[in-house]
Amino acid sequence: MGTGHDGRRYHLYVALICPCASRTLIGRKLKKLENVISVSVVEPALTDQGWRFGDYPGADHDTVNGATYLHELYTRADPAISGRATVPVLWDKKRSTIVNNESADILRMMNSGFGDLADHSFELYPADLQEEIDALNARIDPRLNNGVYRAGFARTQEAYEKAFHEVFAMLDELESRLADGRDFLLGERLTEADIRLFVTLVRFDVAYHTLFKCNLRRIADYPALSAYQARILSISEVRDTVDIDHFKRGYYSIKKLNPTGIVPVGPQLPPSLAT
């Protein structure tokens, strides 16, 4: 998965388990920026020091900065920095610093910030749909993308149930939206709104349904959402960013949610995800 150091200016640090990081990986693939932005993938299991580079299948060593842990990059960029070291990280090799660590910003940069170096077959934030994309993102992100985490890490029954109901209200709304036969959220064109939704859907049955207690229904129980997920997975550039093993190994390594560290064998996945 990782491409290591190729002499280009920018380098992307990601975790395959992380939906936000996967947004940027998908953007990089769709815009055909592989020869412009190199990549390093951390191991899926979180350690006491956070994300680690290493030998787990599908992961890399950091050949750009020689870091063992992601937090070393944050310290290198700003010695006074504190707080969690998160992915994704877009790194400027020339200046030896972090350009951006916000996935929404990086995805927009990949769509329009590399000029003729990028392929324009996919326009992820077209001018005529920007208002609708922003409105969809503003609804889906707090209720679903972040909602599963609010449910999973809730500390009270009340907080959990509030997040739980918002997650499934949003899924029900999206199922109704897609039931009219449209290919994507805004019609026939794949946009960043689809990418932002897809990265949550593809992790749902594997992790959020069980580990995060979002167990009212699976994505497999939603016909329109299941077909939509399969359509997006049929795009090879997207499918290449999906690693079910990393999802399971990573999420089930979270000690707060799974103290034993046991990784479940299931669930049985649809053909589009099982291969």
Beta strands, then each sheet from edge to edge (+ up, - down):
strand 1: 10-14
strand 2: 37-41
strand 3: 89-92
strand 4: 97-100
sheet 1: 2+ 1+ 3- 4+
end
